[in-house]
Amino acid sequence: FFSLVFQVAPETKAVMKWLRSIPFVLSASLHGGELVVTYPYDYSRHPMEEKMFSPTPDEKVFQMLAKAYADAHPVISDRSELRCGGNFVKRGGIINGAEWYSFTGGMADFNYLHTNCFEVTVEVGCEKFPLEEELFTIWHENKGALLNYMEMVHRGIKGIVSDKFGNPIKNARISVRGIQHDVTTGN
């Protein structure tokens, strides 16, 4: 799926190492320039195809996560609100990343493919680079949505995988029938 070769910056390598060392399960990347929540895959199945829906095996989970944020955001969820450039109101304020625009090397795709972490990208406002005086409003528009999203960490399967003596098993592979994407246990 990802066969492109590109240089990786030292700080990116450090974050990749960090993500692999701690069993994060949920994250969000905050951007500016639109009002929408995107989810993986951000890279189109066909590299030459733009705006191509590219779902992960966990499409329904990602939609649920993105909706948890979008529905709790007062502007993204306001169906009468005029949008920035794209109009995501009819989509409920969410979209598959590659269906919006395809790009390679994104954190959400990396996290899904190489860690147990499910990440969405939140476009927090129309301004790509908001002015300092706009940050207070942006924070208040996103605070409740962030808290609602963080609560999603309690959804899904939880527990301890242990041997017959009750000792935790590190790196045990967990599979869910019908979803071709395994996760592994942490320490």
C-alpha positions in Angstrom: 0.0 0.0 0.0 2.7 2.5 1.0 5.7 1.8 -1.3 6.9 5.4 -1.8 10.4 6.2 -0.6 10.9 9.6 1.1 13.2 11.3 3.6 12.0 11.3 7.2 12.9 14.2 9.4 14.6 13.4 12.7 11.6 14.8 14.7 9.2 12.6 12.7 11.4 9.6 13.4 11.3 10.5 17.1 7.5 10.7 17.1 7.3 7.4 15.2 9.5 5.7 17.8 7.5 7.2 20.6 4.2 6.0 19.1 5.6 2.5 18.8 6.9 2.5 22.4 3.6 3.5 24.2 0.4 1.7 23.4 -1.7 4.8 22.5 -5.2 3.9 21.3 -6.6 7.3 20.3 -5.2 10.6 19.0 -6.2 13.6 17.0 -4.2 16.0 14.9 -5.5 19.6 14.9 -5.2 21.7 11.7 -6.6 24.9 10.4 -8.1 25.9 7.1 -11.5 24.1 7.1 -14.3 22.9 9.4 -14.3 19.1 9.1 -13.1 15.9 10.8 -11.2 13.5 8.5 -10.2 9.9 9.1 -8.0 7.3 7.4 -7.0 6.5 4.9 -5.6 9.8 3.8 -3.7 8.2 0.9 -5.8 7.0 -2.0 -5.8 3.4 -2.9 -4.7 4.4 -6.4 -1.9 7.0 -6.2 -3.0 8.8 -9.3 -6.6 9.1 -8.2 -7.7 12.2 -6.3 -10.8 12.3 -4.2 -11.1 8.5 -4.0 -12.9 7.0 -1.0 -10.3 4.8 0.7 -11.7 3.1 3.7 -9.8 1.2 6.3 -11.1 -2.2 7.6 -12.3 -0.2 10.6 -14.3 2.3 8.5 -17.3 2.2 10.9 -15.2 2.8 14.0 -13.5 5.8 12.3 -16.8 7.2 11.3 -18.0 6.8 14.9 -14.9 8.6 16.2 -15.1 11.4 13.7 -18.8 11.9 14.4 -18.2 12.0 18.1 -16.0 15.1 17.5 -18.1 16.7 14.8 -21.4 16.3 16.6 -20.0 17.9 19.7 -18.5 20.9 17.9 -20.9 23.8 17.8 -19.8 25.1 14.4 -19.1 21.8 12.6 -22.5 20.5 13.7 -24.5 23.6 12.9 -26.2 22.7 9.7 -27.1 26.3 8.8 -23.5 27.5 9.2 -21.8 28.6 6.0 -18.6 26.7 5.5 -15.1 27.7 4.5 -14.1 26.3 1.2 -15.7 22.8 1.1 -19.2 22.1 2.2 -19.2 19.2 4.6 -22.6 19.9 6.2 -24.4 17.2 4.1 -21.7 14.7 5.2 -22.3 15.5 8.9 -19.0 17.3 9.2 -16.8 14.3 8.5 -15.1 12.7 5.4 -12.7 10.0 4.6 -9.3 11.8 4.1 -8.5 10.5 0.7 -12.0 11.3 -0.5 -11.3 14.9 0.3 -7.8 15.0 -1.0 -5.1 12.3 -1.1 -1.7 12.6 0.4 1.0 10.2 1.5 2.9 10.1 4.8 0.2 11.3 7.1 0.2 10.5 10.8 -3.3 9.1 10.9 -2.4 6.5 8.2 0.9 5.7 10.0 -0.8 5.2 13.3 -3.4 2.9 11.9 -1.0 0.8 9.9 1.9 0.6 12.4 0.5 1.1 15.9 -2.7 0.4 17.8 -3.7 4.1 17.6 -6.7 5.4 15.8 -6.3 9.0 14.8 -8.5 11.6 13.2 -7.6 14.9 11.8 -9.6 17.9 13.0 -9.7 21.0 10.8 -10.6 23.5 13.6 -11.5 26.6 11.6 -11.5 28.4 8.3 -8.3 30.2 8.8 -5.1 28.2 8.0 -3.1 30.5 10.3 -5.5 32.2 12.7 -4.6 35.4 14.4 -3.7 35.3 18.1 -7.0 37.0 19.1 -9.0 34.2 17.3 -7.4 31.4 19.4 -9.6 31.9 22.4 -12.7 31.5 20.4 -11.3 28.5 18.5 -10.3 26.9 21.8 -13.8 27.3 23.2 -15.4 25.9 20.0 -13.2 22.8 20.2 -13.0 22.2 24.0 -16.2 20.2 24.4 -15.6 18.3 21.2 -12.1 17.3 22.3 -13.5 16.1 25.6 -16.2 14.1 23.9 -13.7 12.6 21.5 -11.4 11.7 24.4 -14.2 9.8 26.1 -14.4 7.5 23.1 -11.3 5.8 24.5 -13.7 3.9 26.7 -15.5 2.3 23.7 -14.6 -1.0 22.2 -12.8 -4.1 23.6 -10.8 -3.7 26.7 -9.1 -6.2 29.0 -5.9 -8.0 29.8 -4.5 -10.9 27.8 -2.8 -13.2 30.2 -1.3 -16.7 30.4 -2.6 -19.5 32.6 -0.8 -18.0 35.6 -2.3 -14.6 35.2 0.8 -13.0 33.8 0.1 -10.4 31.0 1.2 -11.4 27.5 3.1 -8.7 25.7 2.5 -8.4 21.9 -0.4 -10.8 21.8 -2.2 -10.4 18.5 -5.9 -9.7 18.8 -8.2 -10.3 15.8 -11.8 -9.5 15.3 -13.7 -11.6 12.9 -14.7 -9.6 9.8 -12.1 -6.9 10.3 -8.8 -7.5 8.7 -6.8 -5.3 11.0 -5.2 -6.9 14.1 -4.0 -5.0 17.2 -1.4 -6.2 19.7 -1.3 -6.0 23.5 1.1 -3.6 25.2 3.4 -4.2 28.1 
